[in-house]
Amino acid sequence: MGKYRYPVILFIVSAVFLVIGLLFKIQHWVGGRLITGSMLIVQVIALIWLGVILYRDSKKK
């Protein structure tokens, strides 16, 4: 589980900030679009990172 820790933590933290960004957008506050967009990009990066780790593990076996 140790090698999956960082991408999973990154995904969860970005999901929290994504919700915060969505709340900013609902309230029409400044920065909601920036927070939402950047957290979506961070989530994609975390999923790709996790996919690479899973792919490397499956190749070893």
N, C-alpha and C positions, 0 to 999 in steps of 0.2 A: 504494500500500500504506500510505501514511502515515495516511490517514483511518480505516483499519481497525485500526490499531495498538492504540489504547486499549481498545476493547471486547474484542478478542482477548486482550490481556494480562490484562484483568480477568477474563475467563472462565477462563483457564488458572490464574491465581492462586487463584480461588475453587474450582476443581476440586481443587487441591492441598489447600486447607483443608477441602474436603468430605471428602477421604480421611482427613485427620487427625481430623475430627469423627466419621467412621465408626469409626475405630480407637478413639476415646474411648468410643463407644457399645459396641463389642465388649468393651472392658475394663471397662465399667460405671463409668467415671470421671465425675466431675462436669463438666458443661458440654458433653457430647457431643451432646445433643439441640439445645442452643442453637447450637452451631457448625454442625451439619448443616443445621438449618432456615434459619439466616441465609445460609449459602453457597448454598443452593438458590435463595433469593430473589435473591441477587446474580447468580447465573447467569442467571436469567430476565431480570433487568434488562439484563445484558450482551447477551443474545440479542435483546431488543427494540431496544436501541441499535444493534446491528449491522444488524438488519432495517430500521430507519429509514434508516440510511446507504445500504444497498443500494437501497431504494425510491427515495430521492432521486436516486441515480446513474442509475437506470433511467429516471426521468422526464426527466432532462436530455438523454438521447440520443434 
